[in-house]
Amino acid sequence: MIESHFDIATKDGAMTSFSVHPDGPGPFPAVVFYMDAPGIREELYVMARRIAEQGYYVILPDLFYRFGMIRFPVRNDYTSKVWRACMANMTNAMLMDDTRAMLDHMDALKVVKPGAKGCIGYCMSGRFITCAAGTFPDIFKASASLYGVGIVTDQDDSSHYMVKHITGEIYFGFAETDATVPSFVHPTLQAELKKHGTNAIFEVHPGTRHGFCFESRDVYDKAAAEKVWDVFFDICKRNLG
């Protein structure tokens, strides 16, 4: 595998990013991996490598770059206050600007196959996946939003309004027990998907809790996490080639 750390210039600064892809010149279809709230850490690099092993160029940006170099070596009440503050100051528009910068960066790389790309995100990035798939419908053809936070809000820019623009395939996977996803989210999102005929898979994983995809978490559910990988890789195979 070939790995690299680099910065991508955005209008708000330098977005530190990580990429990994199989050995060889490619070109490889690309997948954008949007981080969860605890931020950049080795666990995410490991997951990015797993995606790359399937034959993809994977880019993992540090979405907290506007706030400086933030890393969380431990999870506790103090660190959660920091990432919650960061989340509260990140808008969908900001992340779509970042996504556009990533796409421009990849357009200049010979190792990246032109055309359809995939994206996957967890927790806070579930809404960013939904927005990206709707904002760049001609590009993101294989998307996965896992136990996304804030997908449905009462704001005009709520990401669930973007599903009407999605032309690719998107997977929404939720935990059965999740205090971060209010009860109105599932029916509201499902209604919007049905209304617009969006090509979507909607799934609630029985017996799971928020964070079930991450091995380091005490709520890790291997069976459910592996199913998520299978579904996402299948979507990518069908839509990215």
Secondary structure by P-SEA (a helix, b strand, c coil): ccccccccccccccccbbbbbccccccbbbbbbbbccccccaaaaaaaaaaaaaccbbbbccccccccccccccccaaaaaaaaaaaaaccaaaaaaaaaaaaaaaaacccccccbbbbbbcccaaaaaaaaaaaccccccbbbbccccccccccccccccccccccbbbbbbbbccccccccaaaaaaaaaaaaaccbbbbbbbccccccccccccccccaaaaaaaaaaaaaaaaaccc
